[in-house]
């Protein structure tokens, strides 16, 4: 699960002017928007655990299709890269779990 932040110039209904806003995304979906001028914040009713379950389900169910597609596109390249991918998977999984924990912790602290 990926949590990211972006600054954008948006119209604020409280300031009645175009001001800088901090937009927070969870898995590329808007989670919250906060005006940096008046600090008015709008938070979506997104359930982080549901988003996590949907993401994991999608990744697990699409894996066989993705592997088959990669194999058909270039079997020699696919087979050559397979040992490297298998060895790096624990590291990639550790990074994913850490990123997910940080996102959940940040969202829990905000509520």
Protein Blocks (a to p, Z undefined) as FASTA:
>chain_A
ZZdddddddddfklopacddddddeehiafbdcdfklopacddfbdfklmmmmmmmmmmm
mmmmmmmmmmmmommlmmmmmmmmmmmmmmmmmmmmmmmmmmmmmmmmmZZ
